[in-house]
């Protein structure tokens, strides 16, 4: 009986210890659960606060990006207007006439909007020609442009070749498939298998070179290229530049005050 009693006491003590351990563990678990619950409540509260801040944050971001976009747009308008003013000033000074400068600027911008060439390039080339005593008409611009486009070259590259040819230097014309051979007072040109002899004078050479823009396979080259993706993009850029210049002209009093 004693052994049985001792066994019962030992089991009871062990059970009591196990129960105490269980109670302690349960207490710790309960404490942990309370901490988790408290933390979840805090997180929920913070998320709620963040949610309430989102409309204000969104409005602030939109306002920030709007200010940046507007600032960039105004900057582009200002820069474009400055560029066009510079072109106009150069043309006015070249002709020593504001009326001639204005007429030339209108012709150049209109030409640029319908061709794969940009206003800045055309203006620079136009001034080079005028400074050499050559005032290109819209038809001559078209002829030069078609020759350049047919050769995959820039407008300015062809103008440089024309100006060189006027001084007896024909090397650059070879880039456009035009070969020249001087014989006394004459020059014989070869282009697309056709030989043409003209007087070895600047005016005669210029007339011949410009006439190549009317040949089959050359005329209409700008129009063809303008229908390509690159050509359409160039035309869009020119029209956008003219729109910005127009806006800049209206905002110019404000720019001057700033």
PyMOL commands that set and color helices and strands:
alter all, ss='L'
color gray80, all
select helices_A, chain A and resi 2-95+98-113+119-131+138-150+155-165+172-176+202-214+221-226+229-257
alter helices_A, ss='H'
color red, helices_A
select strands_A, chain A and resi 178-183+186-191+194-199
alter strands_A, ss='S'
color yellow, strands_A
deselect
rebuild
show_as cartoon
